[in-house]
Amino acid sequence: MTRKMDDVVSRRKFLIASGAAGIAGLAGCAESDSGSESQNAVSNPDTLSGAIDIAGSSTVFPLATAMGERFQKQHPEVRVNLQSTGSGGGFANYFCTGDTDFNNASRPIKPEEEDQCAGSDVEPVELKVATDALTVIVNNDNDFIGEGLTTEQLKTIFSAESKPTTWADVNADWPDEEIDIFGPTDASGTYDYFIEAIIGEEGPGHRQDYSATEQDRTIIQGVEGSEFAIGYMGYAYYSENTDAVQAVAIDDGNGYVEPSLETALSGDYTPLSRPLFTYPAKDALAEEHVAEFARYWMENSTSKEIVADEVGYVPLGEDEQSEMLDKLESAIEEAN
């Protein structure tokens, strides 16, 4: 385990504190970065105006906020309304009902969500925006796990089949103390990805006797306040709280690997590194301000300064960026 990561990022506490804020305009919140951002001009930069409504993943929320702040700085007549609802909650309650222009997601859209969207004539366009290192955390006073946890131990702790009550139930050498578990709700893409990567989609499912929340800061606070606690979330939220909790190294059979931007990029952090997405609705891309925001996000998806240093995720490579921009331009052309 590690208390301090070498690549701790500097994303402001505002992002974590505002995760539960609901729909709120971001105008005026940010100072523009120099150097790394795209300087491509839009066709009518002085006439862009209107609202852009975004719901979905709490994991993607900090990245969407960073992009929204910068875009609004350049286009003050555009209002980016952003809320953190969880990937599934965003699809089911906002995006697939036609009430938002984008849905952020920390896992791919599901077939049943595509069906719901189709029923409302909403056509999602899948755009990869970054890579995350899903991070397991424990209390700072936890000194018994040692090097970390194996994927089998994680499965034992979180599986609905085993449901151990104490740490000693997982490993007889560990304390006979109750495991205090915190994590995202079943509306979260992080929850879905954890099941896929650790428990198995055909397995018994995720245990339900735990403290579930859609607010990552609540998971941090819960683990920080309980000596025998464990939880999991996206890397960006952990990276802002390295003094409060410990990240756990994970052994997938090839030795213990700590979560970091480097291990996610190299592919060494398995199986918990994962792609992150945003899904604009194709029809919404017919609106110039929506299309330009989507372009802006993709043009800056390779930015180390924004995506890695400020938010805490792995930026896209140039080939991935080119692929996403081509897909976006095709969707914009079809929408008009």
C-alpha positions as CSV (number, residue, x, y, z in Angstrom):
1,M,0.0,0.0,0.0
2,T,1.0,3.6,-0.4
3,R,0.1,6.8,1.4
4,K,1.7,9.1,-1.1
5,M,1.8,8.5,-4.8
6,D,4.7,10.0,-6.8
7,D,2.3,11.3,-9.4
8,V,-0.2,13.0,-7.1
9,V,-2.2,15.5,-9.2
10,S,-3.3,19.0,-8.3
11,R,-7.0,19.0,-9.1
12,R,-8.7,21.5,-6.9
13,K,-10.8,20.4,-4.0
14,F,-13.8,22.2,-5.7
15,L,-14.4,19.2,-8.0
16,I,-14.8,16.8,-5.1
17,A,-16.8,19.2,-3.0
18,S,-19.2,19.9,-5.9
19,G,-20.0,16.4,-6.9
20,A,-23.4,16.4,-5.3
21,A,-24.3,19.9,-6.4
22,G,-26.9,18.8,-9.0
23,I,-27.3,20.8,-12.2
24,A,-25.3,24.0,-11.8
25,G,-23.8,26.4,-14.4
26,L,-20.0,26.5,-14.3
27,A,-19.6,29.9,-15.8
28,G,-16.8,32.0,-14.3
29,C,-15.3,29.2,-12.2
30,A,-12.0,28.7,-14.0
31,E,-8.8,30.4,-15.1
32,S,-7.8,29.4,-18.6
33,D,-4.6,27.3,-19.0
34,S,-2.0,28.4,-21.4
35,G,-0.1,26.2,-23.8
36,S,-1.8,22.8,-23.8
37,E,-5.3,23.8,-24.9
38,S,-6.5,23.8,-28.5
39,Q,-6.6,27.2,-30.0
40,N,-8.8,26.2,-32.9
41,A,-11.3,28.9,-33.6
42,V,-15.0,28.0,-34.1
43,S,-16.7,29.3,-37.2
44,N,-18.6,32.0,-35.3
45,P,-16.8,32.4,-31.9
46,D,-18.7,35.5,-30.9
47,T,-22.2,34.0,-31.6
48,L,-21.9,30.8,-29.6
49,S,-24.7,30.8,-26.9
50,G,-27.0,28.4,-25.2
51,A,-27.1,25.7,-22.6
52,I,-25.3,22.3,-22.6
53,D,-26.8,19.8,-20.2
54,I,-24.6,16.9,-19.0
55,A,-25.3,14.1,-16.5
56,G,-23.7,10.8,-15.7
57,S,-20.6,9.4,-14.2
58,S,-19.1,10.8,-11.0
59,T,-15.8,9.5,-12.2
60,V,-15.9,11.5,-15.4
61,F,-17.4,14.5,-13.5
62,P,-14.0,16.2,-12.7
63,L,-12.8,15.9,-16.3
64,A,-16.1,17.3,-17.7
65,T,-15.9,20.1,-15.2
66,A,-12.4,21.0,-16.2
67,M,-13.4,21.1,-19.9
68,G,-16.6,22.9,-19.2
69,E,-14.9,25.6,-17.2
70,R,-12.4,26.3,-20.0
71,F,-15.0,26.3,-22.7
72,Q,-17.1,28.8,-20.9
73,K,-14.1,31.0,-20.3
74,Q,-13.7,31.2,-24.1
75,H,-17.5,31.4,-24.7
76,P,-19.2,33.2,-21.8
77,E,-22.6,33.1,-23.5
78,V,-22.6,29.3,-23.2
79,R,-23.7,27.7,-20.0
80,V,-22.5,24.2,-19.2
81,N,-24.9,22.5,-16.7
82,L,-23.3,19.5,-15.1
83,Q,-24.5,17.0,-12.6
84,S,-23.1,13.8,-11.1
85,T,-25.7,11.0,-11.2
86,G,-23.8,7.9,-11.9
87,S,-23.4,6.4,-15.4
88,G,-26.5,4.3,-15.2
89,G,-28.6,6.9,-13.5
90,G,-27.6,9.4,-16.1
91,F,-28.6,7.2,-19.0
92,A,-31.9,6.0,-17.5
93,N,-33.2,9.3,-16.0
94,Y,-31.7,12.0,-18.2
95,F,-29.9,11.1,-21.4
96,C,-32.1,8.3,-22.8
97,T,-35.2,10.3,-22.0
98,G,-33.9,13.2,-24.1
99,D,-33.3,15.6,-21.2
100,T,-29.5,16.0,-21.5
101,D,-27.1,16.6,-24.4
102,F,-24.3,14.4,-23.0
103,N,-24.0,11.5,-20.7
104,N,-20.7,10.7,-19.1
105,A,-19.9,7.1,-18.3
106,S,-17.2,5.1,-16.7
107,R,-18.1,2.0,-18.7
108,P,-19.7,1.4,-22.1
109,I,-23.4,1.9,-22.6
110,K,-25.4,-1.3,-22.1
111,P,-27.7,-2.8,-24.7
112,E,-30.8,-2.1,-22.6
113,E,-29.8,1.5,-22.3
114,E,-29.3,1.7,-26.1
115,D,-32.8,0.3,-26.4
116,Q,-34.2,2.9,-24.0
117,C,-32.4,5.7,-25.9
118,A,-33.8,4.4,-29.2
119,G,-37.3,4.5,-27.8
120,S,-36.9,8.2,-27.3
121,D,-35.1,8.7,-30.7
122,V,-31.8,9.4,-28.9
123,E,-28.7,8.2,-30.7
124,P,-25.6,8.1,-28.5
125,V,-22.2,8.7,-30.0
126,E,-19.5,6.9,-27.9
127,L,-16.3,9.0,-27.4
128,K,-13.5,7.8,-25.2
129,V,-12.1,10.7,-23.2
130,A,-9.4,9.2,-20.9
131,T,-8.2,6.1,-19.0
132,D,-8.8,5.6,-15.2
133,A,-7.1,3.5,-12.5
134,L,-10.0,2.3,-10.4
135,T,-8.6,2.6,-6.8
136,V,-9.2,0.5,-3.7
137,I,-8.7,2.4,-0.5
138,V,-8.3,1.6,3.2
139,N,-7.9,3.6,6.4
140,N,-4.5,5.1,7.2
141,D,-4.2,3.0,10.3
142,N,-4.5,-0.2,8.4
143,D,-1.2,-1.9,8.9
144,F,-2.2,-5.6,8.5
145,I,-2.8,-5.9,4.7
146,G,0.9,-5.5,4.1
147,E,1.8,-5.4,0.4
148,G,-1.8,-5.2,-0.8
149,L,-4.8,-7.4,-1.8
150,T,-5.1,-10.1,-4.4
151,T,-8.0,-10.0,-6.8
152,E,-9.3,-13.2,-5.1
153,Q,-9.3,-11.4,-1.8
154,L,-11.2,-8.5,-3.3
155,K,-13.7,-10.9,-4.7
156,T,-14.1,-12.5,-1.3
157,I,-14.7,-9.2,0.4
158,F,-17.2,-7.8,-2.1
159,S,-19.0,-10.9,-3.4
160,A,-22.6,-11.4,-2.5
161,E,-21.8,-15.1,-2.1
162,S,-19.0,-15.0,0.5
163,K,-19.9,-11.8,2.4
164,P,-17.2,-12.1,5.1
165,T,-18.1,-10.3,8.4
166,T,-14.6,-9.7,9.7
167,W,-11.1,-9.3,8.2
168,A,-10.2,-12.6,9.8
169,D,-12.8,-14.3,7.6
170,V,-10.7,-13.2,4.6
171,N,-7.3,-14.0,6.1
172,A,-6.9,-15.8,9.5
173,D,-3.9,-13.7,10.3
174,W,-5.9,-10.4,10.0
175,P,-7.8,-8.8,12.9
176,D,-11.1,-10.3,14.0
177,E,-12.7,-6.9,13.4
178,E,-15.8,-6.1,11.3
179,I,-15.1,-5.0,7.8
180,D,-16.7,-1.6,7.2
181,I,-17.4,-1.3,3.5
182,F,-18.0,1.8,1.4
183,G,-18.6,2.1,-2.4
184,P,-20.7,3.4,-5.2
185,T,-24.4,2.6,-5.8
186,D,-25.6,0.2,-8.5
187,A,-26.3,3.3,-10.7
188,S,-22.6,3.8,-11.0
189,G,-20.4,2.7,-13.9
190,T,-17.6,2.2,-11.3
191,Y,-19.8,-0.4,-9.5
192,D,-20.5,-2.1,-12.9
193,Y,-16.9,-2.2,-13.8
194,F,-15.8,-3.5,-10.4
195,I,-18.3,-6.4,-10.9
196,E,-17.0,-7.1,-14.3
197,A,-13.3,-7.0,-13.4
198,I,-13.3,-8.5,-9.9
199,I,-16.5,-10.5,-9.2
200,G,-17.4,-11.6,-12.7
201,E,-20.5,-10.7,-14.6
202,E,-21.7,-14.3,-14.4
203,G,-20.9,-14.5,-10.7
204,P,-23.0,-14.0,-7.6
205,G,-23.0,-10.3,-7.8
206,H,-21.9,-7.5,-5.5
207,R,-22.8,-7.7,-1.8
208,Q,-25.5,-5.2,-0.8
209,D,-24.8,-4.9,2.9
210,Y,-22.5,-1.9,2.6
211,S,-22.6,1.9,2.7
212,A,-23.5,2.8,-0.9
213,T,-23.3,6.4,-2.2
214,E,-23.0,8.2,-5.5
215,Q,-20.7,10.8,-3.9
216,D,-17.0,9.8,-3.9
217,R,-16.1,12.2,-1.2
218,T,-18.5,10.3,1.1
219,I,-16.6,7.1,0.4
220,I,-13.3,9.0,1.3
221,Q,-14.9,10.3,4.5
222,G,-16.2,6.9,5.5
223,V,-12.9,5.1,5.0
224,E,-11.0,7.9,6.7
225,G,-13.3,7.6,9.7
226,S,-13.2,3.9,10.3
227,E,-10.0,2.0,11.1
228,F,-11.2,-1.3,9.5
229,A,-12.9,0.2,6.4
230,I,-12.4,-0.4,2.7
231,G,-13.8,1.2,-0.4
232,Y,-13.2,1.9,-4.0
233,M,-13.6,4.8,-6.5
234,G,-11.9,6.5,-9.5
235,Y,-8.3,7.5,-9.2
236,A,-8.9,11.2,-9.5
237,Y,-10.8,11.4,-6.2
238,Y,-8.1,9.4,-4.4
239,S,-5.4,11.6,-5.8
240,E,-6.9,14.6,-4.0
241,N,-7.0,12.7,-0.7
242,T,-3.7,11.0,-0.3
243,D,-3.3,12.3,3.2
244,A,-6.8,11.0,4.2
245,V,-6.6,7.3,3.1
246,Q,-4.3,4.7,1.6
247,A,-4.4,3.2,-1.9
248,V,-4.1,-0.5,-2.0
249,A,-1.8,-2.3,-4.4
250,I,-3.5,-5.1,-6.4
251,D,-2.1,-8.5,-7.3
252,D,-3.7,-10.0,-10.4
253,G,-1.3,-12.9,-10.4
254,N,1.8,-11.1,-11.5
255,G,2.7,-9.3,-8.3
256,Y,1.4,-6.2,-6.5
257,V,0.9,-3.1,-8.6
258,E,-0.1,0.3,-7.2
259,P,-2.7,2.4,-9.0
260,S,-1.1,5.3,-10.8
261,L,-1.3,7.1,-14.1
262,E,1.9,5.3,-15.2
263,T,0.7,1.8,-14.3
264,A,-2.7,2.5,-16.0
265,L,-1.0,3.7,-19.1
266,S,1.5,0.8,-19.2
267,G,-1.2,-1.8,-18.7
268,D,0.5,-3.1,-15.6
269,Y,-2.4,-2.2,-13.3
270,T,-4.8,-5.0,-14.1
271,P,-7.7,-5.6,-14.0
272,L,-8.7,-2.2,-12.7
273,S,-7.5,0.2,-15.3
274,R,-10.5,1.2,-17.6
275,P,-11.6,3.6,-20.3
276,L,-13.8,6.6,-19.6
277,F,-16.4,7.9,-22.0
278,T,-18.7,10.8,-22.8
279,Y,-21.8,10.2,-25.0
280,P,-23.2,13.2,-26.9
281,A,-26.7,12.7,-28.4
282,K,-26.3,12.9,-32.2
283,D,-29.3,15.2,-32.6
284,A,-27.9,17.6,-30.0
285,L,-24.7,17.9,-32.2
286,A,-26.9,19.9,-34.7
287,E,-26.6,22.8,-32.2
288,E,-23.4,24.7,-33.0
289,H,-22.5,25.3,-29.3
290,V,-23.0,21.6,-28.4
291,A,-20.9,20.5,-31.4
292,E,-18.1,23.0,-30.6
293,F,-18.0,21.9,-27.0
294,A,-17.7,18.2,-28.1
295,R,-14.9,19.2,-30.5
296,Y,-13.2,21.2,-27.8
297,W,-13.2,18.3,-25.4
298,M,-11.8,15.9,-28.0
299,E,-9.2,18.4,-29.2
300,N,-7.9,18.6,-25.6
301,S,-8.2,14.9,-24.8
302,T,-4.5,14.5,-25.3
303,S,-3.6,17.3,-22.9
304,K,-1.3,16.2,-20.1
305,E,-1.8,19.5,-18.3
306,I,-5.6,19.1,-18.1
307,V,-6.3,15.4,-18.1
308,A,-3.3,14.1,-16.1
309,D,-1.8,16.9,-14.1
310,E,-5.0,18.7,-13.1
311,V,-7.7,16.0,-13.1
312,G,-5.7,12.7,-12.6
313,Y,-6.4,10.5,-15.6
314,V,-4.4,9.2,-18.5
315,P,-4.9,11.3,-21.6
316,L,-5.7,9.8,-25.0
317,G,-2.9,9.1,-27.4
318,E,-2.8,10.9,-30.7
319,D,-4.1,7.9,-32.6
320,E,-7.1,7.5,-30.3
321,Q,-7.8,11.2,-30.4
322,S,-7.8,11.1,-34.2
323,E,-10.2,8.2,-34.2
324,M,-12.6,10.0,-31.8
325,L,-12.4,13.3,-33.7
326,D,-13.3,11.4,-37.0
327,K,-16.2,9.7,-35.3
328,L,-17.4,13.0,-33.9
329,E,-17.1,14.9,-37.2
330,S,-19.1,12.2,-38.9
331,A,-21.8,12.4,-36.3
332,I,-22.0,16.2,-36.6
333,E,-22.3,16.0,-40.4
334,E,-25.1,13.4,-40.1
335,A,-26.9,15.6,-37.5
336,N,-27.0,18.6,-39.8
